[in-house]
Amino acid sequence: MAASQQTLRAAVFLGLSVDGRIARPDGDLEWLTSRGAAAGDAGFTPFVESVEAVVMGRRTYEAIASDEHWPYLDRPIHVISTSLAADGDPRITVHRSGEAAIDALQRDGYRRVYVDGGETIRWFLASKLVDELTLSHVPVLIGDGPSLFGPLGEDVHLKHVLTAVLDGGMVQTAYRVRGGPTSPAATYGKREVTTRPVPVEEPSLDALALDPDHSGPQRPVSCSSAEPSPGRSAGHVSII
Ligand SMILES: NC(=O)c1ccc[n+]([C@@H]2O[C@H](COP(=O)([O-])OP(=O)(O)OC[C@H]3O[C@@H](n4cnc5c(N)ncnc54)[C@H](OP(=O)(O)O)[C@@H]3O)[C@@H](O)[C@H]2O)c1
């Protein structure tokens, strides 16, 4: 299907080290989860509420497969893999290529999906299917491990939307991909965008709603608060 006929849009929500790593070489994520805990839900739950399905790479699936509680609400999980058994896990649908995944998701009427996994995100970026990225940098350099960043074929131009500093020193920045169509739910579902200043105590990172008219750092944006996930603190937020 030609890019102009694509109706599916993908959004990224990822935690990474300051040097761009998304895991250690052995898959360890403690460097991220231990620091991320201070930031609370960090807008993740409203983000998941805003998507209709999740698409991930095989390595990301393998990293979470044994977790008891998946944080994806009831969203259907699609995994891209040339090697996974097609019927090995009833919770997922396996696709043998990125194109096959896109075709199936579009056929099923999905318009906004959460894409996860470094290699997989890069494939979606190179395929011009991503229209927003929320990147949460935790203050550590880990030196090695899979990266979000790598060859893309051509530059992907971004528009900065908002940056917030969360508890624990996590810096969360939202970007839109320039030139791409905007998915209808790009303000994280039910959230209501306002233009009042955000008190530092405001217990939500849903301040990172992607306001298409945001004109720069002098115009803080806030949204209605989301409930933090069970077991997670809400965290504090300062908007830059
Ligand atoms: N920090 C975070 O927020 C975060 C988020 C997600 C994941 N992670 C971590 O990142 C690591 C995984 O990321 P990763 O970049 O190594 O891998 P990944 O993107 O999760 O998975 C890569 C695999 O997915 C399949 N795949 C992806 N795109 C494909 C395509 N277009 N065509 C065919 N197959 C495709 C291939 O599986 P086959 O080899 O089976 O063909 C490929 O080896 C894990 O350690 C995970 O825990 C961290």
The ligand as an ORCA input file, in Angstrom:
! r2SCAN-3c Opt
* xyz 0 1
  N      13.426      1.522     27.558
  C      12.228      1.250     27.087
  O      11.259      2.018     27.255
  C      12.056      0.000     26.271
  C      10.926     -0.160     25.476
  C      10.816     -1.300     24.703
  C      11.806     -2.250     24.733
  N      12.879     -2.085     25.538
  C      13.964     -3.072     25.544
  O      14.592     -3.044     24.262
  C      15.005     -4.352     23.897
  C      14.347     -4.726     22.590
  O      14.561     -3.743     21.581
  P      15.345     -4.117     20.239
  O      15.567     -2.871     19.444
  O      16.517     -4.959     20.587
  O      14.333     -5.098     19.469
  P      12.784     -5.055     19.088
  O      12.505     -3.934     18.156
  O      11.930     -5.201     20.277
  O      12.675     -6.474     18.305
  C      13.431     -6.705     17.165
  C      12.911     -7.962     16.498
  O      11.577     -7.770     16.091
  C      11.369     -8.348     14.799
  N      11.150     -7.246     13.865
  C      11.074     -5.940     14.146
  N      10.799     -5.218     13.047
  C      10.719     -6.105     12.042
  C      10.437     -5.984     10.656
  N      10.186     -4.795     10.064
  N      10.444     -7.094      9.914
  C      10.670     -8.295     10.478
  N      10.931     -8.481     11.794
  C      10.945     -7.384     12.556
  C      12.615     -9.172     14.548
  O      12.365    -10.419     15.200
  P      12.897    -11.834     14.603
  O      14.356    -11.860     14.884
  O      12.120    -12.861     15.364
  O      12.574    -11.824     13.143
  C      13.684     -8.395     15.265
  O      14.815     -9.195     15.615
  C      14.576     -5.267     25.029
  O      15.672     -5.454     25.915
  C      13.465     -4.494     25.721
  O      13.329     -4.809     27.099
  C      13.032     -0.978     26.298
*
